[in-house]
Amino acid sequence: MAKKHEKMANQRKDFLHKLSRRIVDKNQVIMARIMTVT
């Protein structure tokens, strides 16, 4: 069971890495802004 969860986690990380890589390649930069609401 733990191996299955590990595999799923690795697939998720791989997908997110590939997606962010594609965005960077297309746009050259990613900007993130953290906003707090009070």
C-alpha positions in Angstrom: 0.0 0.0 0.0 2.8 2.4 0.9 4.5 1.8 -2.5 1.2 2.7 -4.3 1.0 6.0 -2.4 4.7 6.7 -3.2 4.1 6.0 -6.9 1.1 8.3 -7.0 3.0 11.1 -5.2 5.9 10.7 -7.6 3.6 10.9 -10.6 2.0 14.1 -9.2 5.4 15.7 -8.6 6.5 14.7 -12.1 3.3 16.2 -13.7 3.7 19.4 -11.8 7.4 19.7 -12.7 6.7 19.1 -16.4 3.8 21.6 -16.3 5.8 24.3 -14.6 8.8 23.6 -17.0 6.4 24.1 -20.0 5.1 27.4 -18.6 8.6 28.7 -18.0 9.8 27.6 -21.5 6.8 29.4 -23.0 6.9 32.6 -20.9 10.5 32.7 -19.6 9.4 33.5 -16.0 6.8 32.6 -13.4 5.9 35.2 -10.8 4.1 34.3 -7.6 2.5 36.8 -5.2 1.4 36.0 -1.7 -1.5 38.2 -0.5 -2.9 38.4 3.0 -6.4 39.6 3.7 -7.0 41.2 7.0 
